[in-house]
Amino acid sequence: MAKRKTQKIEIGQGGEFTICPECGYADGFHSVFEGLNASKPAKWLLICPRCSSKYDIGLKYDTHK
Ligand SMILES: [Zn+2]
């Protein structure tokens, strides 16, 4: 499978991100973490279980707390 570019998503007023904009899958996302060993907070990305599109909605996971 080709590596897909992570898409940045701006969460709208509804405060929800449950439907994949690429394929319409509506049952939520898997989580992917990148950079867990780095000195800055890790990126917490969402990946669609159906089409594998990756999304960055601005979540971060700080391993140094
Ligand atoms: Zn999808």
PDB file of the backbone (N, CA, C, O) and the ligand in Angstrom, with CONECT records:
HET     ZN  A 101       1
ATOM      1  N   MET A   1       0.839  -1.196   0.000  1.00  0.00           N
ATOM      2  CA  MET A   1       0.000   0.000   0.000  1.00  0.00           C
ATOM      3  C   MET A   1       0.878   1.251   0.000  1.00  0.00           C
ATOM      4  O   MET A   1       1.855   1.318   0.745  1.00  0.00           O
ATOM      5  N   ALA A   2       0.548   2.215  -0.805  1.00  0.00           N
ATOM      6  CA  ALA A   2       1.327   3.451  -0.888  1.00  0.00           C
ATOM      7  C   ALA A   2       1.212   4.236   0.409  1.00  0.00           C
ATOM      8  O   ALA A   2       0.149   4.275   1.030  1.00  0.00           O
ATOM      9  N   LYS A   3       2.306   4.856   0.813  1.00  0.00           N
ATOM     10  CA  LYS A   3       2.276   5.683   2.010  1.00  0.00           C
ATOM     11  C   LYS A   3       1.521   6.965   1.706  1.00  0.00           C
ATOM     12  O   LYS A   3       1.824   7.684   0.754  1.00  0.00           O
ATOM     13  N   ARG A   4       0.532   7.227   2.544  1.00  0.00           N
ATOM     14  CA  ARG A   4      -0.292   8.414   2.325  1.00  0.00           C
ATOM     15  C   ARG A   4       0.202   9.566   3.171  1.00  0.00           C
ATOM     16  O   ARG A   4       0.760   9.378   4.252  1.00  0.00           O
ATOM     17  N   LYS A   5      -0.011  10.741   2.665  1.00  0.00           N
ATOM     18  CA  LYS A   5       0.337  11.952   3.401  1.00  0.00           C
ATOM     19  C   LYS A   5      -0.708  12.177   4.498  1.00  0.00           C
ATOM     20  O   LYS A   5      -1.902  11.968   4.286  1.00  0.00           O
ATOM     21  N   THR A   6      -0.242  12.602   5.660  1.00  0.00           N
ATOM     22  CA  THR A   6      -1.160  12.928   6.744  1.00  0.00           C
ATOM     23  C   THR A   6      -1.872  14.242   6.435  1.00  0.00           C
ATOM     24  O   THR A   6      -1.238  15.240   6.093  1.00  0.00           O
ATOM     25  N   GLN A   7      -3.177  14.228   6.559  1.00  0.00           N
ATOM     26  CA  GLN A   7      -3.957  15.440   6.292  1.00  0.00           C
ATOM     27  C   GLN A   7      -4.265  16.168   7.592  1.00  0.00           C
ATOM     28  O   GLN A   7      -4.652  15.557   8.588  1.00  0.00           O
ATOM     29  N   LYS A   8      -4.088  17.469   7.564  1.00  0.00           N
ATOM     30  CA  LYS A   8      -4.443  18.309   8.712  1.00  0.00           C
ATOM     31  C   LYS A   8      -5.943  18.593   8.672  1.00  0.00           C
ATOM     32  O   LYS A   8      -6.487  18.982   7.638  1.00  0.00           O
ATOM     33  N   ILE A   9      -6.598  18.392   9.810  1.00  0.00           N
ATOM     34  CA  ILE A   9      -8.039  18.621   9.880  1.00  0.00           C
ATOM     35  C   ILE A   9      -8.335  19.707  10.914  1.00  0.00           C
ATOM     36  O   ILE A   9      -7.878  19.636  12.055  1.00  0.00           O
ATOM     37  N   GLU A  10      -9.095  20.695  10.503  1.00  0.00           N
ATOM     38  CA  GLU A  10      -9.589  21.701  11.444  1.00  0.00           C
ATOM     39  C   GLU A  10     -10.945  21.230  11.951  1.00  0.00           C
ATOM     40  O   GLU A  10     -11.870  21.019  11.166  1.00  0.00           O
ATOM     41  N   ILE A  11     -11.061  21.064  13.281  1.00  0.00           N
ATOM     42  CA  ILE A  11     -12.328  20.617  13.840  1.00  0.00           C
ATOM     43  C   ILE A  11     -13.299  21.797  13.873  1.00  0.00           C
ATOM     44  O   ILE A  11     -12.980  22.856  14.413  1.00  0.00           O
ATOM     45  N   GLY A  12     -14.462  21.611  13.304  1.00  0.00           N
ATOM     46  CA  GLY A  12     -15.445  22.685  13.218  1.00  0.00           C
ATOM     47  C   GLY A  12     -16.212  22.887  14.516  1.00  0.00           C
ATOM     48  O   GLY A  12     -15.855  22.331  15.554  1.00  0.00           O
ATOM     49  N   GLN A  13     -17.240  23.665  14.449  1.00  0.00           N
ATOM     50  CA  GLN A  13     -17.999  24.027  15.638  1.00  0.00           C
ATOM     51  C   GLN A  13     -18.667  22.828  16.297  1.00  0.00           C
ATOM     52  O   GLN A  13     -18.911  22.841  17.504  1.00  0.00           O
ATOM     53  N   GLY A  14     -18.963  21.798  15.520  1.00  0.00           N
ATOM     54  CA  GLY A  14     -19.611  20.628  16.090  1.00  0.00           C
ATOM     55  C   GLY A  14     -18.723  19.880  17.074  1.00  0.00           C
ATOM     56  O   GLY A  14     -19.218  19.118  17.904  1.00  0.00           O
ATOM     57  N   GLY A  15     -17.399  20.098  16.984  1.00  0.00           N
ATOM     58  CA  GLY A  15     -16.473  19.469  17.903  1.00  0.00           C
ATOM     59  C   GLY A  15     -16.320  17.976  17.694  1.00  0.00           C
ATOM     60  O   GLY A  15     -15.909  17.263  18.609  1.00  0.00           O
ATOM     61  N   GLU A  16     -16.643  17.494  16.512  1.00  0.00           N
ATOM     62  CA  GLU A  16     -16.588  16.058  16.248  1.00  0.00           C
ATOM     63  C   GLU A  16     -15.727  15.756  15.038  1.00  0.00           C
ATOM     64  O   GLU A  16     -15.667  16.539  14.090  1.00  0.00           O
ATOM     65  N   PHE A  17     -15.063  14.612  15.081  1.00  0.00           N
ATOM     66  CA  PHE A  17     -14.398  14.094  13.884  1.00  0.00           C
ATOM     67  C   PHE A  17     -14.592  12.589  13.905  1.00  0.00           C
ATOM     68  O   PHE A  17     -13.770  11.856  14.455  1.00  0.00           O
ATOM     69  N   THR A  18     -15.681  12.132  13.306  1.00  0.00           N
ATOM     70  CA  THR A  18     -16.020  10.710  13.369  1.00  0.00           C
ATOM     71  C   THR A  18     -16.147  10.078  11.987  1.00  0.00           C
ATOM     72  O   THR A  18     -16.143   8.854  11.857  1.00  0.00           O
ATOM     73  N   ILE A  19     -16.260  10.915  10.955  1.00  0.00           N
ATOM     74  CA  ILE A  19     -16.473  10.388   9.606  1.00  0.00           C
ATOM     75  C   ILE A  19     -15.254  10.671   8.740  1.00  0.00           C
ATOM     76  O   ILE A  19     -14.788  11.809   8.671  1.00  0.00           O
ATOM     77  N   CYS A  20     -14.741   9.648   8.084  1.00  0.00           N
ATOM     78  CA  CYS A  20     -13.573   9.811   7.222  1.00  0.00           C
ATOM     79  C   CYS A  20     -13.937  10.655   5.996  1.00  0.00           C
ATOM     80  O   CYS A  20     -14.832  10.284   5.237  1.00  0.00           O
ATOM     81  N   PRO A  21     -13.249  11.790   5.798  1.00  0.00           N
ATOM     82  CA  PRO A  21     -13.555  12.637   4.634  1.00  0.00           C
ATOM     83  C   PRO A  21     -13.214  11.966   3.305  1.00  0.00           C
ATOM     84  O   PRO A  21     -13.767  12.326   2.266  1.00  0.00           O
ATOM     85  N   GLU A  22     -12.307  10.994   3.336  1.00  0.00           N
ATOM     86  CA  GLU A  22     -11.882  10.342   2.096  1.00  0.00           C
ATOM     87  C   GLU A  22     -12.865   9.283   1.615  1.00  0.00           C
ATOM     88  O   GLU A  22     -13.193   9.236   0.429  1.00  0.00           O
ATOM     89  N   CYS A  23     -13.335   8.438   2.516  1.00  0.00           N
ATOM     90  CA  CYS A  23     -14.147   7.297   2.078  1.00  0.00           C
ATOM     91  C   CYS A  23     -15.525   7.249   2.729  1.00  0.00           C
ATOM     92  O   CYS A  23     -16.358   6.426   2.349  1.00  0.00           O
ATOM     93  N   GLY A  24     -15.776   8.123   3.710  1.00  0.00           N
ATOM     94  CA  GLY A  24     -17.099   8.165   4.313  1.00  0.00           C
ATOM     95  C   GLY A  24     -17.321   7.170   5.438  1.00  0.00           C
ATOM     96  O   GLY A  24     -18.426   7.073   5.972  1.00  0.00           O
ATOM     97  N   TYR A  25     -16.274   6.425   5.806  1.00  0.00           N
ATOM     98  CA  TYR A  25     -16.380   5.493   6.930  1.00  0.00           C
ATOM     99  C   TYR A  25     -16.780   6.270   8.181  1.00  0.00           C
ATOM    100  O   TYR A  25     -16.170   7.292   8.496  1.00  0.00           O
ATOM    101  N   ALA A  26     -17.802   5.794   8.897  1.00  0.00           N
ATOM    102  CA  ALA A  26     -18.409   6.609   9.949  1.00  0.00           C
ATOM    103  C   ALA A  26     -18.300   6.017  11.347  1.00  0.00           C
ATOM    104  O   ALA A  26     -18.985   6.479  12.259  1.00  0.00           O
ATOM    105  N   ASP A  27     -17.465   5.017  11.538  1.00  0.00           N
ATOM    106  CA  ASP A  27     -17.391   4.368  12.846  1.00  0.00           C
ATOM    107  C   ASP A  27     -16.128   4.702  13.620  1.00  0.00           C
ATOM    108  O   ASP A  27     -15.701   3.931  14.479  1.00  0.00           O
ATOM    109  N   GLY A  28     -15.524   5.854  13.318  1.00  0.00           N
ATOM    110  CA  GLY A  28     -14.370   6.289  14.095  1.00  0.00           C
ATOM    111  C   GLY A  28     -13.049   5.838  13.502  1.00  0.00           C
ATOM    112  O   GLY A  28     -12.996   5.312  12.391  1.00  0.00           O
ATOM    113  N   PHE A  29     -11.975   6.052  14.268  1.00  0.00           N
ATOM    114  CA  PHE A  29     -10.624   5.901  13.738  1.00  0.00           C
ATOM    115  C   PHE A  29      -9.747   5.080  14.682  1.00  0.00           C
ATOM    116  O   PHE A  29     -10.036   4.953  15.872  1.00  0.00           O
ATOM    117  N   HIS A  30      -8.679   4.533  14.130  1.00  0.00           N
ATOM    118  CA  HIS A  30      -7.624   3.953  14.951  1.00  0.00           C
ATOM    119  C   HIS A  30      -6.630   5.060  15.311  1.00  0.00           C
ATOM    120  O   HIS A  30      -6.556   6.081  14.627  1.00  0.00           O
ATOM    121  N   SER A  31      -5.877   4.852  16.376  1.00  0.00           N
ATOM    122  CA  SER A  31      -4.859   5.815  16.791  1.00  0.00           C
ATOM    123  C   SER A  31      -3.481   5.371  16.336  1.00  0.00           C
ATOM    124  O   SER A  31      -3.164   4.181  16.339  1.00  0.00           O
ATOM    125  N   VAL A  32      -2.665   6.345  15.943  1.00  0.00           N
ATOM    126  CA  VAL A  32      -1.275   6.107  15.574  1.00  0.00           C
ATOM    127  C   VAL A  32      -0.425   7.141  16.305  1.00  0.00           C
ATOM    128  O   VAL A  32      -0.772   8.322  16.349  1.00  0.00           O
ATOM    129  N   PHE A  33       0.691   6.688  16.879  1.00  0.00           N
ATOM    130  CA  PHE A  33       1.569   7.626  17.581  1.00  0.00           C
ATOM    131  C   PHE A  33       2.899   7.689  16.867  1.00  0.00           C
ATOM    132  O   PHE A  33       3.463   6.665  16.484  1.00  0.00           O
ATOM    133  N   GLU A  34       3.399   8.908  16.691  1.00  0.00           N
ATOM    134  CA  GLU A  34       4.697   9.095  16.047  1.00  0.00           C
ATOM    135  C   GLU A  34       5.587   9.918  16.949  1.00  0.00           C
ATOM    136  O   GLU A  34       5.132  10.886  17.559  1.00  0.00           O
ATOM    137  N   GLY A  35       6.850   9.546  17.042  1.00  0.00           N
ATOM    138  CA  GLY A  35       7.825  10.331  17.795  1.00  0.00           C
ATOM    139  C   GLY A  35       7.732  10.145  19.293  1.00  0.00           C
ATOM    140  O   GLY A  35       7.946  11.099  20.041  1.00  0.00           O
ATOM    141  N   LEU A  36       7.418   8.939  19.757  1.00  0.00           N
ATOM    142  CA  LEU A  36       7.278   8.709  21.197  1.00  0.00           C
ATOM    143  C   LEU A  36       8.597   8.821  21.962  1.00  0.00           C
ATOM    144  O   LEU A  36       8.590   9.042  23.173  1.00  0.00           O
ATOM    145  N   ASN A  37       9.723   8.670  21.269  1.00  0.00           N
ATOM    146  CA  ASN A  37      11.016   8.775  21.953  1.00  0.00           C
ATOM    147  C   ASN A  37      11.637  10.163  21.853  1.00  0.00           C
ATOM    148  O   ASN A  37      12.714  10.403  22.399  1.00  0.00           O
ATOM    149  N   ALA A  38      10.976  11.060  21.172  1.00  0.00           N
ATOM    150  CA  ALA A  38      11.534  12.399  20.983  1.00  0.00           C
ATOM    151  C   ALA A  38      11.353  13.224  22.257  1.00  0.00           C
ATOM    152  O   ALA A  38      10.580  12.853  23.140  1.00  0.00           O
ATOM    153  N   SER A  39      12.073  14.347  22.344  1.00  0.00           N
ATOM    154  CA  SER A  39      12.015  15.181  23.540  1.00  0.00           C
ATOM    155  C   SER A  39      10.802  16.107  23.546  1.00  0.00           C
ATOM    156  O   SER A  39      10.503  16.747  24.555  1.00  0.00           O
ATOM    157  N   LYS A  40      10.113  16.171  22.420  1.00  0.00           N
ATOM    158  CA  LYS A  40       8.889  16.979  22.372  1.00  0.00           C
ATOM    159  C   LYS A  40       7.687  16.038  22.371  1.00  0.00           C
ATOM    160  O   LYS A  40       7.840  14.838  22.144  1.00  0.00           O
ATOM    161  N   PRO A  41       6.492  16.575  22.624  1.00  0.00           N
ATOM    162  CA  PRO A  41       5.305  15.706  22.662  1.00  0.00           C
ATOM    163  C   PRO A  41       5.118  14.911  21.368  1.00  0.00           C
ATOM    164  O   PRO A  41       5.353  15.416  20.270  1.00  0.00           O
ATOM    165  N   ALA A  42       4.694  13.664  21.522  1.00  0.00           N
ATOM    166  CA  ALA A  42       4.468  12.801  20.366  1.00  0.00           C
ATOM    167  C   ALA A  42       3.217  13.246  19.624  1.00  0.00           C
ATOM    168  O   ALA A  42       2.299  13.827  20.202  1.00  0.00           O
ATOM    169  N   LYS A  43       3.207  12.957  18.330  1.00  0.00           N
ATOM    170  CA  LYS A  43       2.021  13.232  17.532  1.00  0.00           C
ATOM    171  C   LYS A  43       1.037  12.090  17.671  1.00  0.00           C
ATOM    172  O   LYS A  43       1.404  10.920  17.568  1.00  0.00           O
ATOM    173  N   TRP A  44      -0.195  12.433  17.903  1.00  0.00           N
ATOM    174  CA  TRP A  44      -1.272  11.469  18.043  1.00  0.00           C
ATOM    175  C   TRP A  44      -2.139  11.601  16.803  1.00  0.00           C
ATOM    176  O   TRP A  44      -2.949  12.522  16.690  1.00  0.00           O
ATOM    177  N   LEU A  45      -1.961  10.674  15.879  1.00  0.00           N
ATOM    178  CA  LEU A  45      -2.670  10.748  14.607  1.00  0.00           C
ATOM    179  C   LEU A  45      -3.812   9.748  14.578  1.00  0.00           C
ATOM    180  O   LEU A  45      -3.818   8.764  15.318  1.00  0.00           O
ATOM    181  N   LEU A  46      -4.771  10.016  13.718  1.00  0.00           N
ATOM    182  CA  LEU A  46      -5.896   9.109  13.534  1.00  0.00           C
ATOM    183  C   LEU A  46      -5.796   8.495  12.150  1.00  0.00           C
ATOM    184  O   LEU A  46      -5.452   9.171  11.181  1.00  0.00           O
ATOM    185  N   ILE A  47      -6.101   7.201  12.068  1.00  0.00           N
ATOM    186  CA  ILE A  47      -6.026   6.524  10.775  1.00  0.00           C
ATOM    187  C   ILE A  47      -7.347   5.809  10.516  1.00  0.00           C
ATOM    188  O   ILE A  47      -7.900   5.155  11.401  1.00  0.00           O
ATOM    189  N   CYS A  48      -7.840   5.943   9.296  1.00  0.00           N
ATOM    190  CA  CYS A  48      -9.113   5.323   8.944  1.00  0.00           C
ATOM    191  C   CYS A  48      -8.937   3.817   8.780  1.00  0.00           C
ATOM    192  O   CYS A  48      -8.067   3.379   8.026  1.00  0.00           O
ATOM    193  N   PRO A  49      -9.752   3.014   9.476  1.00  0.00           N
ATOM    194  CA  PRO A  49      -9.635   1.559   9.376  1.00  0.00           C
ATOM    195  C   PRO A  49      -9.968   1.030   7.978  1.00  0.00           C
ATOM    196  O   PRO A  49      -9.544  -0.070   7.622  1.00  0.00           O
ATOM    197  N   ARG A  50     -10.701   1.779   7.202  1.00  0.00           N
ATOM    198  CA  ARG A  50     -11.103   1.282   5.885  1.00  0.00           C
ATOM    199  C   ARG A  50     -10.117   1.675   4.788  1.00  0.00           C
ATOM    200  O   ARG A  50      -9.652   0.822   4.032  1.00  0.00           O
ATOM    201  N   CYS A  51      -9.799   2.969   4.703  1.00  0.00           N
ATOM    202  CA  CYS A  51      -8.972   3.411   3.563  1.00  0.00           C
ATOM    203  C   CYS A  51      -7.557   3.802   3.969  1.00  0.00           C
ATOM    204  O   CYS A  51      -6.750   4.152   3.107  1.00  0.00           O
ATOM    205  N   SER A  52      -7.232   3.749   5.272  1.00  0.00           N
ATOM    206  CA  SER A  52      -5.888   4.031   5.789  1.00  0.00           C
ATOM    207  C   SER A  52      -5.452   5.482   5.601  1.00  0.00           C
ATOM    208  O   SER A  52      -4.257   5.773   5.666  1.00  0.00           O
ATOM    209  N   SER A  53      -6.373   6.377   5.375  1.00  0.00           N
ATOM    210  CA  SER A  53      -6.005   7.788   5.343  1.00  0.00           C
ATOM    211  C   SER A  53      -5.627   8.224   6.757  1.00  0.00           C
ATOM    212  O   SER A  53      -6.261   7.823   7.733  1.00  0.00           O
ATOM    213  N   LYS A  54      -4.577   9.058   6.852  1.00  0.00           N
ATOM    214  CA  LYS A  54      -4.124   9.530   8.160  1.00  0.00           C
ATOM    215  C   LYS A  54      -4.504  10.985   8.360  1.00  0.00           C
ATOM    216  O   LYS A  54      -4.413  11.807   7.448  1.00  0.00           O
ATOM    217  N   TYR A  55      -4.935  11.283   9.592  1.00  0.00           N
ATOM    218  CA  TYR A  55      -5.385  12.637   9.905  1.00  0.00           C
ATOM    219  C   TYR A  55      -4.720  13.152  11.165  1.00  0.00           C
ATOM    220  O   TYR A  55      -4.530  12.420  12.136  1.00  0.00           O
ATOM    221  N   ASP A  56      -4.372  14.433  11.129  1.00  0.00           N
ATOM    222  CA  ASP A  56      -3.816  15.132  12.286  1.00  0.00           C
ATOM    223  C   ASP A  56      -4.839  16.177  12.702  1.00  0.00           C
ATOM    224  O   ASP A  56      -5.027  17.176  12.008  1.00  0.00           O
ATOM    225  N   ILE A  57      -5.503  15.951  13.836  1.00  0.00           N
ATOM    226  CA  ILE A  57      -6.499  16.925  14.294  1.00  0.00           C
ATOM    227  C   ILE A  57      -5.940  17.767  15.431  1.00  0.00           C
ATOM    228  O   ILE A  57      -6.693  18.437  16.138  1.00  0.00           O
ATOM    229  N   GLY A  58      -4.616  17.737  15.611  1.00  0.00           N
ATOM    230  CA  GLY A  58      -3.973  18.604  16.590  1.00  0.00           C
ATOM    231  C   GLY A  58      -3.738  17.950  17.940  1.00  0.00           C
ATOM    232  O   GLY A  58      -3.276  18.608  18.873  1.00  0.00           O
ATOM    233  N   LEU A  59      -4.055  16.638  18.061  1.00  0.00           N
ATOM    234  CA  LEU A  59      -3.813  15.942  19.324  1.00  0.00           C
ATOM    235  C   LEU A  59      -2.331  15.655  19.480  1.00  0.00           C
ATOM    236  O   LEU A  59      -1.646  15.307  18.519  1.00  0.00           O
ATOM    237  N   LYS A  60      -1.843  15.808  20.718  1.00  0.00           N
ATOM    238  CA  LYS A  60      -0.470  15.443  21.027  1.00  0.00           C
ATOM    239  C   LYS A  60      -0.465  14.629  22.309  1.00  0.00           C
ATOM    240  O   LYS A  60      -1.354  14.760  23.150  1.00  0.00           O
ATOM    241  N   TYR A  61       0.557  13.783  22.442  1.00  0.00           N
ATOM    242  CA  TYR A  61       0.687  13.016  23.664  1.00  0.00           C
ATOM    243  C   TYR A  61       2.040  13.312  24.277  1.00  0.00           C
ATOM    244  O   TYR A  61       3.076  12.991  23.695  1.00  0.00           O
ATOM    245  N   ASP A  62       2.034  13.933  25.468  1.00  0.00           N
ATOM    246  CA  ASP A  62       3.288  14.319  26.106  1.00  0.00           C
ATOM    247  C   ASP A  62       3.760  13.202  27.031  1.00  0.00           C
ATOM    248  O   ASP A  62       3.138  12.936  28.060  1.00  0.00           O
ATOM    249  N   THR A  63       4.865  12.547  26.660  1.00  0.00           N
ATOM    250  CA  THR A  63       5.389  11.425  27.440  1.00  0.00           C
ATOM    251  C   THR A  63       6.252  11.905  28.600  1.00  0.00           C
ATOM    252  O   THR A  63       6.740  11.079  29.372  1.00  0.00           O
ATOM    253  N   HIS A  64       6.456  13.208  28.750  1.00  0.00           N
ATOM    254  CA  HIS A  64       7.374  13.732  29.769  1.00  0.00           C
ATOM    255  C   HIS A  64       6.669  14.371  30.952  1.00  0.00           C
ATOM    256  O   HIS A  64       7.281  15.122  31.712  1.00  0.00           O
ATOM    257  N   LYS A  65       5.413  14.082  31.107  1.00  0.00           N
ATOM    258  CA  LYS A  65       4.680  14.659  32.236  1.00  0.00           C
ATOM    259  C   LYS A  65       4.936  13.850  33.487  1.00  0.00           C
ATOM    260  O   LYS A  65       4.407  14.174  34.551  1.00  0.00           O
TER     261      LYS A  65
HETATM  262 ZN    ZN A 101     -11.410   6.333   5.049  1.00  0.00          ZN2+
END
